[in-house]
Amino acid sequence: MLRLPVTNAPARGFGILLGWALCAGVSAQTDAAATLERQSDEAFRQVLQQPQDLGLWSRYAQLLVQAGNYEGGIAALERLLLDPQASPDLRVDIAALYYRLGSYAIAETMVDQALADSRLQSEKRAFALRLKRDVQKRNQLSQVSGVVTFGLRHQSNPTFRSDEAQVLSAGVRGPLAADQRPDADNDISLGLRLNHLYDLDRQNSAAIVTNFSAYLVDYRSSHGSQLEVAGNKPYDLQVLDVNSGLQFKPLPVQVSGLTLRPHVILTDVVAQRHRYLRSQGLGLDVTWRPDERTLYVLTVDGQRRDFADRVDVPAAALLDGRTYGLRVRASREVASGQVLTGDYAMRRNRTERAFYDYDSHEARVTYSVTYASPIAGAGPWTTAVWFGALQRSYDAPDASVSVTEARKDREWRIGLSQTVPLAPLWSLVLVAEQVRNRANLPNFRFKNTSLSGTVIRTF
């Protein structure tokens, strides 16, 4: 009976799928956008002819907001404030638009004026109070936000074992050992993510932004801290990650939506209560929001990784090295409550041995829709579906598997998530995902189905 040789992971790729999906999603909205533009032009013509008609101004403002022109929508709505009997609801709507533009001080002023009016009642007053609390926090020089998560998950193959009947050992095919076949498992996880922003009070929006995350996962089948030379169970993990850097707008007037953040990265991974990996490096985040509906994010990083000497990682010194990454995200609100997101990720791993070195390319497309809750009085629900593909190629054959052929992975994944608000600041996220790897070598062909539920508390 053959056992799978101990190897490390990740091939090469593509990005056409990502660009095609985004272009298709955006082009599908072209006719609707053109119609909305014609309606806005007609409404503008009408307000020019009858500037005293506040009803026409209201209609014009609604069309501008639908088109994502929040500055124009604010200007049109503020025209309605000339009416002495203007509803306080109007000031709340204007405050919400200022909030979306990042003008938190003006938003707070508008909310205060609305709350001072006794006509503001029920849900609108409750929304105004929540908005006031949020803008007050965002107006502080030192701001802390974050989430706490608690999750349960079931996986059909958490260690990605081969589902082939026969595998390779030094190029020779033989039956896979029974204890190396896929085995389902459950786990419990606890996570904490903190974001701290210290506003330097500069005209270029400079701030020191620090992100901290801690993640714990405990598998049902994994116990204690004893390490095994050829263990076949998933690791209990403790992961700490910190990155901190200066965030600023390099061209605050010319390109106000562009933000840069060079930062340092520190990561520590503990497996079965023993140190497994440490890494440190540098990164750069580039964020560009050309309009309210569109967002582009690019991140590049380079890190040095050092593996701990452990009995279950006999080649730790050979795994040490550098890893380089590039991640690009393009997100577009194609319609009210509907967001299309495309992600591309490239990773280059360099170690002390060529058969551990790899290049990977991954593309993923996600479509999400937010809609009114089917439960009366509850917050809006969000459903998301995604499809992704990954290619990973190693630089040289691993002789313990094949002496002639280097490993190539072809992973595909599809997933569905449902976000349900439970209470203010509390939500439940349900996720189902299927992953399959069509590798060229049978040792690395696998499939895994995961089902999870996570309770999230934001603060």
TIPAGU-649746 format. One record per residue (C-alpha): x, y, z; residue number from 1. Coordinates in Angstrom, 2 decimals, always signed. Layout:
<pts>
<pt <X, Y, Z>, NUM>
...
</pts>
This chain:
<pts>
<pt <+0.00, +0.00, +0.00>, 1>
<pt <+1.32, +3.42, -0.92>, 2>
<pt <+1.21, +6.52, +1.22>, 3>
<pt <+1.14, +9.98, -0.23>, 4>
<pt <+4.62, +11.56, -0.09>, 5>
<pt <+4.87, +14.66, +2.08>, 6>
<pt <+4.91, +17.64, -0.29>, 7>
<pt <+4.07, +21.27, -0.10>, 8>
<pt <+1.44, +23.05, -2.13>, 9>
<pt <+0.76, +25.58, -4.97>, 10>
<pt <+0.68, +26.74, -10.98>, 11>
<pt <+0.03, +29.16, -13.48>, 12>
<pt <-2.82, +30.98, -14.89>, 13>
<pt <-5.12, +33.32, -16.53>, 14>
<pt <-7.22, +36.52, -16.14>, 15>
<pt <-9.37, +36.52, -19.27>, 16>
<pt <-12.27, +34.98, -17.37>, 17>
<pt <-12.20, +37.84, -14.87>, 18>
<pt <-12.18, +40.59, -17.46>, 19>
<pt <-14.82, +38.92, -19.60>, 20>
<pt <-17.24, +38.48, -16.72>, 21>
<pt <-16.88, +42.09, -15.58>, 22>
<pt <-17.30, +43.44, -19.10>, 23>
<pt <-20.34, +41.25, -19.66>, 24>
<pt <-21.94, +42.37, -16.41>, 25>
<pt <-21.32, +46.05, -17.07>, 26>
<pt <-22.37, +45.93, -20.72>, 27>
<pt <-25.63, +44.28, -19.69>, 28>
<pt <-26.46, +47.51, -17.87>, 29>
<pt <-25.65, +49.81, -20.81>, 30>
<pt <-29.22, +50.20, -22.05>, 31>
<pt <-30.55, +50.86, -18.55>, 32>
<pt <-27.83, +53.47, -17.93>, 33>
<pt <-28.60, +55.19, -21.23>, 34>
<pt <-32.30, +55.27, -20.37>, 35>
<pt <-31.55, +56.73, -16.94>, 36>
<pt <-29.33, +59.38, -18.51>, 37>
<pt <-32.11, +60.41, -20.91>, 38>
<pt <-34.56, +60.63, -18.03>, 39>
<pt <-32.11, +62.78, -16.04>, 40>
<pt <-31.59, +65.10, -19.01>, 41>
<pt <-35.34, +65.47, -19.46>, 42>
<pt <-35.86, +66.15, -15.74>, 43>
<pt <-33.11, +68.79, -15.83>, 44>
<pt <-34.78, +70.47, -18.80>, 45>
<pt <-38.05, +70.58, -16.86>, 46>
<pt <-36.53, +72.15, -13.73>, 47>
<pt <-34.91, +74.82, -15.89>, 48>
<pt <-38.33, +75.65, -17.33>, 49>
<pt <-40.11, +75.55, -13.96>, 50>
<pt <-37.49, +76.15, -11.23>, 51>
<pt <-40.21, +76.97, -8.69>, 52>
<pt <-41.72, +73.46, -8.95>, 53>
<pt <-40.16, +71.55, -6.03>, 54>
<pt <-41.75, +68.32, -7.21>, 55>
<pt <-39.66, +68.45, -10.37>, 56>
<pt <-36.53, +69.07, -8.27>, 57>
<pt <-37.36, +66.00, -6.16>, 58>
<pt <-37.75, +63.83, -9.26>, 59>
<pt <-34.49, +65.17, -10.69>, 60>
<pt <-32.64, +64.44, -7.44>, 61>
<pt <-33.93, +60.86, -7.38>, 62>
<pt <-32.68, +60.24, -10.92>, 63>
<pt <-29.25, +61.69, -10.13>, 64>
<pt <-28.89, +59.45, -7.07>, 65>
<pt <-29.97, +56.39, -9.08>, 66>
<pt <-27.25, +57.23, -11.60>, 67>
<pt <-24.63, +57.44, -8.83>, 68>
<pt <-24.21, +61.22, -9.09>, 69>
<pt <-24.44, +61.91, -5.37>, 70>
<pt <-22.97, +65.41, -5.58>, 71>
<pt <-25.66, +66.38, -8.08>, 72>
<pt <-28.32, +64.65, -6.01>, 73>
<pt <-27.28, +66.59, -2.91>, 74>
<pt <-27.42, +69.89, -4.80>, 75>
<pt <-30.91, +69.10, -6.10>, 76>
<pt <-32.20, +67.95, -2.71>, 77>
<pt <-30.79, +71.00, -0.94>, 78>
<pt <-32.86, +73.09, -3.34>, 79>
<pt <-35.92, +71.52, -1.68>, 80>
<pt <-34.81, +72.84, +1.72>, 81>
<pt <-35.85, +76.31, +0.54>, 82>
<pt <-39.38, +75.22, +1.42>, 83>
<pt <-39.98, +76.32, +5.06>, 84>
<pt <-42.16, +73.22, +5.55>, 85>
<pt <-39.55, +70.80, +4.19>, 86>
<pt <-39.78, +67.42, +5.92>, 87>
<pt <-36.93, +66.48, +8.31>, 88>
<pt <-36.77, +63.19, +6.38>, 89>
<pt <-35.21, +65.22, +3.59>, 90>
<pt <-32.27, +66.26, +5.78>, 91>
<pt <-31.71, +62.62, +6.76>, 92>
<pt <-31.58, +61.64, +3.07>, 93>
<pt <-29.08, +64.42, +2.37>, 94>
<pt <-27.00, +63.38, +5.40>, 95>
<pt <-26.88, +59.80, +4.08>, 96>
<pt <-25.55, +61.04, +0.74>, 97>
<pt <-22.89, +63.16, +2.43>, 98>
<pt <-21.96, +60.07, +4.45>, 99>
<pt <-21.50, +58.03, +1.27>, 100>
<pt <-19.21, +60.75, -0.06>, 101>
<pt <-17.12, +60.67, +3.13>, 102>
<pt <-18.17, +64.17, +4.27>, 103>
<pt <-18.91, +63.06, +7.82>, 104>
<pt <-18.87, +66.49, +9.50>, 105>
<pt <-21.55, +67.86, +7.14>, 106>
<pt <-23.52, +64.62, +7.50>, 107>
<pt <-23.53, +65.02, +11.29>, 108>
<pt <-24.76, +68.62, +11.01>, 109>
<pt <-27.63, +67.55, +8.76>, 110>
<pt <-28.59, +64.68, +11.08>, 111>
<pt <-28.59, +66.97, +14.13>, 112>
<pt <-30.92, +69.39, +12.36>, 113>
<pt <-33.26, +66.54, +11.43>, 114>
<pt <-33.28, +65.07, +14.95>, 115>
<pt <-34.15, +68.49, +16.39>, 116>
<pt <-37.41, +68.41, +14.40>, 117>
<pt <-40.20, +66.61, +16.28>, 118>
<pt <-41.77, +65.55, +12.97>, 119>
<pt <-38.99, +62.98, +12.46>, 120>
<pt <-40.56, +59.75, +13.68>, 121>
<pt <-40.35, +55.94, +13.78>, 122>
<pt <-37.92, +54.17, +11.44>, 123>
<pt <-36.50, +57.39, +9.98>, 124>
<pt <-35.57, +58.69, +13.44>, 125>
<pt <-34.02, +55.34, +14.37>, 126>
<pt <-31.96, +55.42, +11.16>, 127>
<pt <-30.88, +59.01, +11.88>, 128>
<pt <-29.72, +58.02, +15.38>, 129>
<pt <-27.66, +55.13, +13.97>, 130>
<pt <-26.19, +57.43, +11.34>, 131>
<pt <-25.29, +60.01, +14.00>, 132>
<pt <-23.47, +57.43, +16.11>, 133>
<pt <-21.49, +56.27, +13.09>, 134>
<pt <-20.46, +59.71, +11.85>, 135>
<pt <-19.45, +60.76, +15.37>, 136>
<pt <-17.08, +57.81, +15.51>, 137>
<pt <-15.71, +58.58, +12.03>, 138>
<pt <-15.11, +62.20, +12.98>, 139>
<pt <-12.75, +61.17, +15.80>, 140>
<pt <-8.97, +61.30, +15.29>, 141>
<pt <-8.59, +57.77, +16.69>, 142>
<pt <-11.10, +55.27, +15.35>, 143>
<pt <-11.42, +51.58, +16.20>, 144>
<pt <-13.73, +49.15, +14.45>, 145>
<pt <-13.83, +45.42, +14.03>, 146>
<pt <-15.70, +42.14, +14.09>, 147>
<pt <-15.83, +39.04, +16.26>, 148>
<pt <-16.79, +35.76, +14.58>, 149>
<pt <-17.83, +32.33, +15.82>, 150>
<pt <-18.28, +29.57, +13.28>, 151>
<pt <-19.13, +25.91, +12.80>, 152>
<pt <-18.05, +24.08, +9.66>, 153>
<pt <-18.30, +20.63, +8.09>, 154>
<pt <-15.90, +19.54, +5.35>, 155>
<pt <-15.91, +16.33, +3.37>, 156>
<pt <-12.12, +16.42, +2.81>, 157>
<pt <-10.42, +19.13, +4.92>, 158>
<pt <-6.86, +17.89, +4.26>, 159>
<pt <-7.41, +17.67, +0.48>, 160>
<pt <-6.51, +13.99, +0.26>, 161>
<pt <-6.52, +12.33, -3.15>, 162>
<pt <-9.78, +10.69, -4.20>, 163>
<pt <-7.99, +8.45, -6.72>, 164>
<pt <-7.79, +4.70, -6.13>, 165>
<pt <-4.12, +4.65, -7.18>, 166>
<pt <-1.34, +7.18, -6.65>, 167>
<pt <+2.32, +7.54, -7.54>, 168>
<pt <+5.39, +6.84, -5.44>, 169>
<pt <+8.71, +7.54, -7.21>, 170>
<pt <+6.83, +7.22, -10.49>, 171>
<pt <+5.29, +3.81, -9.70>, 172>
<pt <+1.50, +3.47, -9.43>, 173>
<pt <+0.00, +1.62, -6.50>, 174>
<pt <-3.14, +1.57, -4.34>, 175>
<pt <-3.70, +4.44, -1.93>, 176>
<pt <-3.39, +3.48, +1.74>, 177>
<pt <-6.71, +3.32, +3.55>, 178>
<pt <-5.69, +5.88, +6.18>, 179>
<pt <-4.78, +8.36, +3.41>, 180>
<pt <-8.23, +8.43, +1.81>, 181>
<pt <-10.61, +11.41, +2.19>, 182>
<pt <-12.14, +11.70, +5.64>, 183>
<pt <-14.81, +14.20, +6.68>, 184>
<pt <-14.37, +16.41, +9.73>, 185>
<pt <-16.01, +19.25, +11.66>, 186>
<pt <-14.40, +22.28, +13.24>, 187>
<pt <-15.17, +25.24, +15.46>, 188>
<pt <-13.57, +28.61, +14.81>, 189>
<pt <-13.23, +31.90, +16.65>, 190>
<pt <-11.97, +35.05, +14.98>, 191>
<pt <-11.22, +38.66, +15.82>, 192>
<pt <-10.45, +41.46, +13.37>, 193>
<pt <-9.56, +44.97, +14.54>, 194>
<pt <-8.99, +48.07, +12.45>, 195>
<pt <-7.44, +51.17, +14.00>, 196>
<pt <-7.21, +54.45, +12.11>, 197>
<pt <-5.37, +57.44, +13.51>, 198>
<pt <-6.21, +60.55, +11.51>, 199>
<pt <-3.16, +62.80, +11.10>, 200>
<pt <-5.48, +65.70, +10.28>, 201>
<pt <-3.78, +66.54, +6.99>, 202>
<pt <-5.35, +67.83, +3.78>, 203>
<pt <-4.30, +64.66, +1.95>, 204>
<pt <-6.40, +62.51, +4.36>, 205>
<pt <-3.23, +60.98, +5.82>, 206>
<pt <-3.81, +58.41, +8.54>, 207>
<pt <-1.95, +55.55, +10.18>, 208>
<pt <-4.04, +52.43, +9.55>, 209>
<pt <-3.35, +49.22, +11.47>, 210>
<pt <-5.16, +45.92, +10.93>, 211>
<pt <-4.96, +43.07, +13.43>, 212>
<pt <-6.53, +39.65, +13.08>, 213>
<pt <-6.51, +36.53, +15.22>, 214>
<pt <-8.04, +33.23, +14.16>, 215>
<pt <-8.44, +29.96, +16.07>, 216>
<pt <-9.75, +26.71, +14.61>, 217>
<pt <-10.27, +23.44, +16.47>, 218>
<pt <-10.99, +20.21, +14.56>, 219>
<pt <-13.02, +17.44, +16.14>, 220>
<pt <-10.53, +14.74, +15.12>, 221>
<pt <-7.41, +16.62, +16.24>, 222>
<pt <-6.37, +16.46, +19.89>, 223>
<pt <-3.47, +17.57, +22.06>, 224>
<pt <-0.07, +18.86, +21.05>, 225>
<pt <+1.68, +15.62, +20.08>, 226>
<pt <+3.21, +15.86, +16.59>, 227>
<pt <+3.35, +12.84, +14.28>, 228>
<pt <+5.91, +12.20, +11.55>, 229>
<pt <+3.27, +11.16, +9.00>, 230>
<pt <+0.11, +12.57, +10.54>, 231>
<pt <-3.10, +12.40, +8.53>, 232>
<pt <-5.40, +14.67, +10.52>, 233>
<pt <-6.01, +18.40, +10.05>, 234>
<pt <-4.13, +20.79, +12.32>, 235>
<pt <-5.67, +22.87, +15.06>, 236>
<pt <-4.50, +26.37, +14.16>, 237>
<pt <-3.82, +29.72, +15.79>, 238>
<pt <-3.05, +32.51, +13.34>, 239>
<pt <-1.99, +36.07, +14.17>, 240>
<pt <-1.60, +38.71, +11.47>, 241>
<pt <-0.71, +42.40, +11.77>, 242>
<pt <-0.18, +44.98, +9.06>, 243>
<pt <+0.33, +48.69, +9.60>, 244>
<pt <+1.11, +51.62, +7.35>, 245>
<pt <+0.50, +55.20, +6.29>, 246>
<pt <-2.67, +55.71, +4.26>, 247>
<pt <-2.93, +58.88, +2.19>, 248>
<pt <-4.28, +60.44, -1.00>, 249>
<pt <-1.36, +61.36, -3.30>, 250>
<pt <-3.54, +63.61, -5.51>, 251>
<pt <-6.35, +64.82, -3.23>, 252>
<pt <-7.62, +67.41, -5.71>, 253>
<pt <-6.88, +65.89, -9.11>, 254>
<pt <-7.81, +62.27, -8.23>, 255>
<pt <-9.69, +62.44, -4.95>, 256>
<pt <-10.72, +58.79, -5.07>, 257>
<pt <-7.15, +57.44, -5.15>, 258>
<pt <-5.63, +56.17, -1.89>, 259>
<pt <-2.25, +54.54, -1.22>, 260>
<pt <-1.10, +52.58, +1.84>, 261>
<pt <+2.44, +51.19, +2.02>, 262>
<pt <+2.61, +48.87, +5.02>, 263>
<pt <+4.61, +46.27, +6.93>, 264>
<pt <+3.31, +42.71, +7.40>, 265>
<pt <+3.88, +40.28, +10.29>, 266>
<pt <+2.31, +36.82, +10.50>, 267>
<pt <+2.67, +33.95, +12.98>, 268>
<pt <+1.07, +30.50, +12.58>, 269>
<pt <+0.87, +27.89, +15.34>, 270>
<pt <-0.25, +24.32, +14.53>, 271>
<pt <-1.05, +21.78, +17.26>, 272>
<pt <+0.29, +24.28, +19.83>, 273>
<pt <+3.73, +24.39, +18.20>, 274>
<pt <+5.07, +27.19, +16.04>, 275>
<pt <+4.70, +26.34, +12.37>, 276>
<pt <+5.49, +29.43, +10.32>, 277>
<pt <+6.52, +33.06, +10.67>, 278>
<pt <+6.63, +35.63, +7.91>, 279>
<pt <+7.44, +39.31, +7.60>, 280>
<pt <+7.45, +41.63, +4.65>, 281>
<pt <+6.24, +44.77, +2.93>, 282>
<pt <+3.10, +45.54, +0.98>, 283>
<pt <+1.31, +48.30, -0.88>, 284>
<pt <-2.45, +48.85, -1.14>, 285>
<pt <-3.77, +51.00, -3.99>, 286>
<pt <-7.47, +51.88, -3.82>, 287>
<pt <-9.27, +53.89, -6.48>, 288>
<pt <-12.95, +54.82, -6.39>, 289>
<pt <-13.69, +56.72, -9.63>, 290>
<pt <-17.36, +57.00, -8.65>, 291>
<pt <-19.68, +55.83, -5.92>, 292>
<pt <-20.61, +52.62, -7.77>, 293>
<pt <-17.13, +51.49, -8.81>, 294>
<pt <-14.14, +50.37, -6.75>, 295>
<pt <-10.70, +49.10, -7.76>, 296>
<pt <-8.24, +47.66, -5.23>, 297>
<pt <-4.70, +46.48, -5.97>, 298>
<pt <-2.34, +44.94, -3.41>, 299>
<pt <+1.25, +43.83, -3.94>, 300>
<pt <+3.42, +42.25, -1.27>, 301>
<pt <+6.70, +40.44, -0.71>, 302>
<pt <+7.34, +38.34, +2.37>, 303>
<pt <+10.08, +36.23, +3.89>, 304>
<pt <+8.79, +32.93, +5.31>, 305>
<pt <+10.55, +30.84, +7.96>, 306>
<pt <+9.24, +27.37, +8.83>, 307>
<pt <+9.84, +25.87, +12.26>, 308>
<pt <+11.85, +22.67, +12.69>, 309>
<pt <+9.24, +20.04, +13.56>, 310>
<pt <+9.09, +16.27, +13.30>, 311>
<pt <+6.14, +16.59, +10.92>, 312>
<pt <+7.98, +19.13, +8.71>, 313>
<pt <+11.30, +17.38, +8.06>, 314>
<pt <+12.17, +19.69, +5.16>, 315>
<pt <+11.58, +22.96, +7.04>, 316>
<pt <+14.92, +24.47, +6.01>, 317>
<pt <+14.15, +23.74, +2.35>, 318>
<pt <+10.71, +25.35, +2.59>, 319>
<pt <+12.11, +28.66, +3.85>, 320>
<pt <+12.18, +31.41, +1.26>, 321>
<pt <+10.26, +34.31, -0.20>, 322>
<pt <+6.76, +34.68, -1.54>, 323>
<pt <+5.47, +37.48, -3.76>, 324>
<pt <+1.84, +38.32, -4.38>, 325>
<pt <-0.43, +40.48, -6.50>, 326>
<pt <-4.16, +40.85, -5.90>, 327>
<pt <-6.56, +42.91, -7.98>, 328>
<pt <-10.26, +43.48, -7.30>, 329>
<pt <-12.76, +45.33, -9.47>, 330>
<pt <-16.22, +45.89, -8.02>, 331>
<pt <-19.19, +47.51, -9.72>, 332>
<pt <-22.72, +48.19, -8.46>, 333>
<pt <-24.53, +47.22, -11.66>, 334>
<pt <-27.95, +48.07, -10.22>, 335>
<pt <-29.39, +49.10, -6.89>, 336>
<pt <-28.38, +46.43, -4.38>, 337>
<pt <-26.60, +44.32, -7.02>, 338>
<pt <-22.79, +44.13, -7.04>, 339>
<pt <-20.52, +42.31, -9.49>, 340>
<pt <-16.97, +41.69, -8.25>, 341>
<pt <-13.99, +40.24, -10.07>, 342>
<pt <-10.82, +39.10, -8.30>, 343>
<pt <-7.45, +38.09, -9.68>, 344>
<pt <-4.59, +36.80, -7.53>, 345>
<pt <-1.05, +35.81, -8.45>, 346>
<pt <+1.38, +34.18, -6.07>, 347>
<pt <+5.05, +33.30, -6.65>, 348>
<pt <+6.72, +31.08, -4.07>, 349>
<pt <+10.50, +30.64, -3.99>, 350>
<pt <+12.23, +28.17, -1.64>, 351>
<pt <+15.53, +26.28, -1.38>, 352>
<pt <+14.38, +23.53, -3.78>, 353>
<pt <+12.82, +23.91, -7.23>, 354>
<pt <+10.17, +21.22, -6.62>, 355>
<pt <+8.74, +23.38, -3.80>, 356>
<pt <+8.70, +26.52, -6.00>, 357>
<pt <+5.46, +27.40, -7.75>, 358>
<pt <+3.54, +30.12, -9.54>, 359>
<pt <-0.23, +30.34, -9.15>, 360>
<pt <-2.92, +32.39, -10.84>, 361>
<pt <-6.52, +32.57, -9.67>, 362>
<pt <-9.60, +34.36, -11.00>, 363>
<pt <-12.95, +34.61, -9.27>, 364>
<pt <-16.24, +36.29, -10.12>, 365>
<pt <-18.84, +37.06, -7.42>, 366>
<pt <-22.36, +38.37, -7.87>, 367>
<pt <-24.24, +39.57, -4.79>, 368>
<pt <-27.70, +41.00, -4.34>, 369>
<pt <-29.11, +42.77, -1.28>, 370>
<pt <-32.88, +42.84, -0.84>, 371>
<pt <-35.60, +43.46, +1.71>, 372>
<pt <-35.93, +40.78, +4.36>, 373>
<pt <-38.85, +38.36, +3.98>, 374>
<pt <-39.27, +38.75, +7.75>, 375>
<pt <-41.15, +41.88, +8.73>, 376>
<pt <-39.06, +44.40, +10.65>, 377>
<pt <-35.72, +42.69, +9.95>, 378>
<pt <-32.77, +44.20, +8.10>, 379>
<pt <-31.94, +43.48, +4.45>, 380>
<pt <-30.59, +40.09, +3.41>, 381>
<pt <-27.67, +39.50, +1.04>, 382>
<pt <-27.18, +36.51, -1.24>, 383>
<pt <-23.90, +35.96, -3.09>, 384>
<pt <-22.76, +33.35, -5.60>, 385>
<pt <-19.21, +32.93, -6.92>, 386>
<pt <-17.20, +30.90, -9.36>, 387>
<pt <-13.42, +30.63, -9.39>, 388>
<pt <-10.58, +28.85, -11.14>, 389>
<pt <-6.93, +28.45, -10.16>, 390>
<pt <-3.84, +27.20, -11.97>, 391>
<pt <-0.71, +26.30, -10.01>, 392>
<pt <+2.52, +25.00, -11.57>, 393>
<pt <+5.64, +23.75, -9.81>, 394>
<pt <+9.08, +24.39, -11.24>, 395>
<pt <+10.45, +20.84, -11.08>, 396>
<pt <+9.35, +17.24, -10.46>, 397>
<pt <+9.27, +15.91, -6.91>, 398>
<pt <+11.13, +12.61, -7.19>, 399>
<pt <+9.14, +11.09, -4.32>, 400>
<pt <+6.05, +11.35, -6.53>, 401>
<pt <+7.26, +11.43, -10.14>, 402>
<pt <+10.80, +11.66, -11.44>, 403>
<pt <+9.74, +13.07, -14.82>, 404>
<pt <+6.63, +15.23, -14.38>, 405>
<pt <+6.23, +18.38, -12.29>, 406>
<pt <+2.96, +18.95, -10.49>, 407>
<pt <+0.25, +21.09, -12.11>, 408>
<pt <-2.99, +21.90, -10.30>, 409>
<pt <-6.27, +22.96, -11.91>, 410>
<pt <-8.72, +23.94, -9.19>, 411>
<pt <-12.34, +24.97, -9.70>, 412>
<pt <-14.71, +26.23, -7.07>, 413>
<pt <-18.30, +27.37, -6.83>, 414>
<pt <-20.00, +28.76, -3.77>, 415>
<pt <-23.14, +30.32, -2.34>, 416>
<pt <-23.55, +32.47, +0.76>, 417>
<pt <-26.53, +33.92, +2.59>, 418>
<pt <-26.17, +36.80, +5.07>, 419>
<pt <-29.05, +37.28, +7.50>, 420>
<pt <-29.12, +40.09, +10.11>, 421>
<pt <-30.06, +38.78, +13.55>, 422>
<pt <-30.09, +42.08, +15.45>, 423>
<pt <-28.36, +45.45, +15.24>, 424>
<pt <-24.63, +44.69, +14.81>, 425>
<pt <-25.29, +40.92, +14.71>, 426>
<pt <-25.56, +38.74, +11.59>, 427>
<pt <-25.43, +35.12, +10.48>, 428>
<pt <-23.54, +34.02, +7.36>, 429>
<pt <-24.28, +30.61, +5.83>, 430>
<pt <-21.85, +29.32, +3.19>, 431>
<pt <-21.77, +26.27, +0.91>, 432>
<pt <-18.77, +25.70, -1.36>, 433>
<pt <-17.50, +22.94, -3.62>, 434>
<pt <-13.80, +22.73, -4.62>, 435>
<pt <-12.27, +20.28, -7.09>, 436>
<pt <-8.67, +19.90, -8.21>, 437>
<pt <-7.98, +18.28, -11.59>, 438>
<pt <-4.24, +17.91, -11.11>, 439>
<pt <-2.02, +16.19, -13.66>, 440>
<pt <-0.74, +13.79, -10.97>, 441>
<pt <-3.26, +11.49, -9.22>, 442>
<pt <-1.76, +12.19, -5.79>, 443>
<pt <-3.21, +15.71, -5.83>, 444>
<pt <-6.65, +15.18, -7.36>, 445>
<pt <-9.30, +15.90, -4.78>, 446>
<pt <-12.69, +17.38, -4.11>, 447>
<pt <-14.01, +19.00, -0.96>, 448>
<pt <-17.46, +20.20, +0.02>, 449>
<pt <-17.79, +22.60, +2.93>, 450>
<pt <-20.87, +23.83, +4.76>, 451>
<pt <-20.51, +26.52, +7.42>, 452>
<pt <-22.42, +28.91, +9.59>, 453>
<pt <-20.79, +31.95, +11.20>, 454>
<pt <-22.21, +34.44, +13.68>, 455>
<pt <-20.66, +37.89, +13.28>, 456>
<pt <-20.71, +40.77, +15.77>, 457>
<pt <-19.47, +44.12, +14.45>, 458>
<pt <-18.40, +47.06, +16.58>, 459>
</pts>
